[in-house]
Amino acid sequence: MQFMEKSERPDLSDKFRLLPSVDAVMRTPEAETLGCHIGSGNLTRLARNVISDLRRDLGGDKFAPGVTREELVAEASRRLAVHWSNETISGLRRVINATGVVIHTNLGRAPLSDAARQALINEASGYCNLEYDLRTGKRGRRGARAEELLASLTGAESALIVNNCAAATFLVLTVLAAGGEVVISRGELVEIGGDFRIPDVLVQSGATLREVGTTNRTKLTDYKNAVSDQTRLFLKVHPSNYRVIGFTAAPEVSELVTLAHAHGLLVYEDAGSGALFDLTNVGLGDEPVIPRSIAAGVDVVSFSGDKLLGGVQSGLIVGRRDVIERIRRHPLYRALRVDKLIYAALEATLFAFSRETAVSEIPVLRMLSLTAEEIRARSAEFVAAFDASQTKPTSLKLGLIVGQSVVGGGSAPGVQPATTLISVSHPELSATTLEAKLRSASPPVIGRIENDTVVFDLRTVAVDDEAILADVLQSI
Ligand SMILES: *Cc1c(COP(=O)(O)O)cnc(C)c1O
């Protein structure tokens, strides 16, 4: 009563008296079930947050004047689950990628092959022979099998695996060029995205940039004239995410190699995506083919493990044995090396290339090799099955439209494989609302919006996930 007399808004403090205690909220059956999953510390914290929200909402007239304590307890226990899901939404979850962007960096780049998934769980998630030689019982070399596969698939003498291609570039330049000059064409001073800019990486590595030629044309003599006693290597960078077309020129890689070697210099190629074989059949004839660079005499080549290779995040370095050994012995390698999980997934991925089943086994290559006709047939079947499964009339309308997929991951910028898109629309929901609903489903479905319509591209949806996609649509 004392409180009421002091308050200038007596009805408000009356309302606040209805606020449930933390204890009361935690004793509801819903809270007890949630508590079993998340632990009592988390539950107490959530209950406090929920009650403080209720206090705010009571003050803001969110509740009817006659609201009871029981109703507030029920509301609080409902909000516990909402708070928890808001807190955990940033945790890693599987999603269905219906965007048609095959190597989608925001969605985890390459989905793994079945063999890679099994190797992760069965071979590497417990104890394993990471640095243990099962023949001798002595210490073994990390990643030996993955490196052997990589060397044999690229024709290189030796290989080394680090955290990602950015790390590979930094490491190679640090070991081979720190304190000296690196010659690079002005047409290759690129930004790959996510703040990875070749000139900045060069500065960090302690090497000095010596740019030659012009944006569109660089000649062999430009490289030749730049050579001094400070020069350590020629750097070739694949301008992954754009193309200069028209009046362009660059020396053949083999010419560059001959020039470099005549001056006792090395050639290092940052190939980015890099294909292990010619991907013309998959529509990607323009991508650098790693074995070709090695055959042309390039001393070191690096590329990503989770772009066109279709494996896990990693930076793959292949090249001359003596050069790779210099890199392996550098202290920085220890800071950039990868985990057993990465080796396991890479071994399985590389083995698919080695037994020549990569196009059917590696999801990235399989998705890219799907023809427009195959996707049209799958999409038509999906729409027909969805319509047939509607027991009651639904407002969700699916349709088919002609469209294009995207390779993504900064690979093959000019290539947009033809596809069939499934349009998804609802008379009462805008495209952005529908897109958000799909995104908050379980599992989240990520589509794209084209001409104010939500569209799905089944190119990037695994056949096994089509049923889940249909279920999510039903639930809208
Ligand atoms: C993608 C790319 C990189 C960076 O590779 P990550 O594996 O993402 O670190 C470096 N260089 C080139 C040319 C690339 O295309």
The ligand as an ORCA input file, in Angstrom:
! r2SCAN-3c Opt
* xyz 0 1
  C      38.603    -17.319    -54.115
  C      39.982    -16.867    -54.401
  C      40.890    -16.686    -53.361
  C      40.503    -16.873    -51.924
  O      40.198    -18.210    -51.680
  P      39.612    -18.656    -50.258
  O      39.718    -20.135    -50.303
  O      38.228    -18.125    -50.182
  O      40.487    -18.054    -49.218
  C      42.167    -16.270    -53.669
  N      42.524    -16.045    -54.946
  C      41.681    -16.231    -55.989
  C      42.156    -15.943    -57.374
  C      40.365    -16.648    -55.735
  O      39.520    -16.821    -56.754
*
